[in-house]
Amino acid sequence: TMVPHIENGKVIVESFSWVPALGVHLSFLLDGISALVGMIVSGIGALIVIYTGGYLRGHEQISRMYALLLFFMASMLGVVLSANLIGLIVFWELTSISSYLLIGFYHERMSSRAGALQALLVTGSGGLAMLAGFALVAKITGSFEISHWIAGSAAISEHPLAPAAFLLVLAGACTKSAQFPFHFWLPNAMEAPAPVSAYLHSATMVKAGVY
């Protein structure tokens, strides 16, 4: 009963002024697909939190794991619900930072630290490429609002900068979702505890690029 009833293309939008001088707003949009993915992120996340309680029972730093999992969950929900591309990039990189901390949870192990750093460098670099692609499209449309981009899709596709913007955004998506040739970081990230791999690398983070 707490899930908004969304049908016939209805969307729910909330927007807050963030950087007025640059016309940047902290905007969130809830429609059918974002509600579905948001429920997956929060629903699977709740199950993972329960699983963590059993998997790391008695571990002296289990509270740190809980905090990092909730940090990651909030970041993923930000990615799913963002209606402004600057906000999306911020949450996108927060998922990279939180995943770095989660993958390196066993920080006393060199292999864990190496896997976490590799994942951060690859996904972080992809995020920078995506930001550059967003900047090119914003130059075409004059806006960072996703709704404006959808409305001006014809003008974007016909612009000479469109192929470069597409490749840059695609690079960011492929690095996050571990698509070839950026797939090599994912096996090394399995140094993380099992709940992390189950949540980030099976259920949510690697789906962000596809989403």
C-alpha positions in Angstrom: 0.0 0.0 0.0 3.0 2.3 0.4 3.9 2.0 -3.3 2.4 4.8 -5.4 -0.2 3.7 -8.0 1.3 4.5 -11.4 -0.6 3.8 -14.6 -1.2 5.2 -18.1 2.2 7.0 -18.3 1.6 8.8 -15.0 4.8 10.1 -13.3 5.6 11.7 -10.0 8.2 14.5 -10.0 9.9 16.3 -7.1 12.4 19.1 -7.8 14.5 21.2 -5.6 16.8 24.1 -6.5 20.4 23.0 -6.0 22.8 25.3 -8.0 20.5 28.1 -9.3 23.3 30.0 -10.9 24.0 27.0 -13.2 20.3 26.0 -13.6 21.0 22.7 -11.8 18.1 21.1 -9.9 18.0 18.1 -7.6 15.1 16.4 -9.4 13.5 13.0 -8.8 11.1 11.2 -11.1 9.0 8.1 -10.3 7.4 6.2 -13.2 6.7 2.6 -13.9 10.2 1.4 -14.7 11.9 3.4 -11.9 9.3 2.2 -9.4 10.0 -1.4 -10.5 13.8 -1.1 -10.2 13.5 0.9 -7.0 11.5 -1.9 -5.4 14.2 -4.4 -6.6 16.9 -2.2 -5.0 15.2 -1.8 -1.7 13.5 -5.2 -1.6 16.6 -7.2 -2.4 18.6 -4.8 -0.2 16.4 -5.7 2.8 16.9 -9.4 2.2 20.7 -8.8 1.9 20.7 -6.9 5.2 19.0 -9.9 6.9 21.4 -12.3 5.2 24.3 -10.2 6.4 23.2 -10.6 10.0 23.6 -14.3 9.7 26.7 -14.3 7.5 28.7 -11.9 9.6 27.3 -12.9 13.0 29.8 -12.1 15.7 32.0 -10.1 13.4 33.4 -7.1 15.2 32.8 -4.7 12.2 29.3 -5.9 11.2 27.9 -2.4 11.9 30.3 -1.0 9.3 28.9 -3.5 6.8 25.3 -2.5 7.6 26.2 1.2 7.2 27.9 0.6 3.9 25.1 -1.5 2.5 22.6 1.2 3.4 24.9 3.9 1.9 25.0 1.9 -1.3 21.2 1.3 -1.3 20.6 5.0 -1.0 23.0 5.8 -3.9 21.4 3.2 -6.1 17.9 4.6 -5.4 19.3 8.0 -6.3 20.5 6.7 -9.7 17.1 5.1 -10.3 15.0 8.1 -9.4 17.2 11.0 -10.7 15.5 13.2 -13.2 18.5 15.5 -13.6 21.7 14.3 -15.2 24.0 16.1 -12.7 22.2 14.5 -9.8 22.4 11.1 -11.6 26.2 11.5 -12.0 26.6 12.3 -8.3 24.7 9.2 -7.2 26.4 7.2 -9.9 29.8 8.0 -8.5 28.5 7.4 -4.9 27.7 3.8 -6.0 31.3 3.5 -7.1 32.6 4.9 -3.8 30.3 2.7 -1.7 31.1 -0.4 -3.8 34.9 0.3 -3.3 34.4 0.3 0.5 32.2 -2.8 0.3 34.6 -4.8 -1.9 37.5 -3.9 0.3 35.6 -4.8 3.5 38.3 -7.3 4.4 40.9 -4.5 4.1 43.6 -6.6 5.8 43.8 -8.7 2.7 45.9 -7.3 -0.2 43.7 -9.1 -2.8 40.6 -7.3 -1.4 42.3 -3.9 -1.5 43.5 -4.6 -5.1 40.1 -5.7 -6.3 38.4 -2.7 -4.7 40.8 -0.3 -6.2 40.5 -1.8 -9.6 36.7 -1.6 -9.5 36.9 2.0 -8.4 39.3 3.0 -11.1 37.3 1.3 -13.9 33.8 2.4 -12.8 35.0 5.8 -11.8 36.7 6.4 -15.2 33.5 5.2 -16.9 31.6 7.8 -14.8 33.9 10.6 -16.0 33.3 9.4 -19.6 29.5 9.5 -19.0 29.8 13.0 -17.5 31.6 14.2 -20.6 28.8 12.6 -22.8 26.1 14.3 -20.7 27.9 17.6 -21.1 27.9 17.2 -24.9 24.2 16.5 -24.9 23.6 19.4 -22.5 25.4 21.7 -24.9 23.0 20.5 -27.6 19.8 20.9 -25.6 20.8 23.6 -23.1 19.5 21.5 -20.2 20.5 18.7 -17.8 16.9 17.6 -17.3 16.1 14.2 -18.6 12.6 15.2 -19.7 14.0 18.0 -21.9 16.4 15.5 -23.5 13.5 13.1 -24.3 11.4 16.0 -25.7 14.4 17.1 -27.9 15.5 13.6 -28.9 15.2 14.3 -32.7 17.4 17.4 -32.4 20.0 15.4 -30.4 20.2 12.5 -32.9 20.7 14.9 -35.8 23.5 16.9 -34.1 27.1 16.3 -35.2 28.1 15.8 -31.5 25.6 13.0 -31.1 27.9 10.0 -32.0 30.6 11.2 -29.6 28.1 11.7 -26.8 26.6 8.3 -27.4 30.0 6.5 -27.2 30.9 8.4 -24.0 27.7 7.5 -22.3 27.9 4.0 -23.6 31.4 3.7 -22.1 30.1 4.7 -18.7 27.3 2.2 -18.9 29.5 -0.7 -20.0 32.1 -0.1 -17.3 29.4 -0.1 -14.5 27.7 -3.2 -15.9 31.0 -5.0 -16.5 30.4 -5.5 -20.3 33.3 -6.5 -22.6 36.0 -5.2 -22.7 35.5 -3.7 -19.2 34.4 -6.9 -17.6 37.8 -7.8 -16.0 37.1 -5.9 -12.7 34.1 -8.1 -11.8 35.8 -11.4 -11.0 38.4 -9.6 -8.8 35.6 -7.9 -7.0 34.4 -11.2 -5.7 37.0 -10.8 -2.9 34.1 -9.1 -1.1 31.9 -10.9 1.5 29.1 -13.0 -0.1 26.3 -10.5 0.8 28.2 -7.8 -1.1 28.6 -10.0 -4.2 24.9 -11.0 -4.0 23.7 -7.4 -3.8 26.1 -5.4 -5.9 27.4 -7.8 -8.5 24.3 -9.9 -9.0 21.2 -7.9 -8.2 21.8 -4.1 -8.5 25.0 -2.3 -9.4 25.9 -4.1 -12.6 22.2 -3.6 -13.6 22.7 0.2 -13.3 24.5 0.4 -16.6 21.6 -1.5 -18.3 19.0 0.7 -16.6 
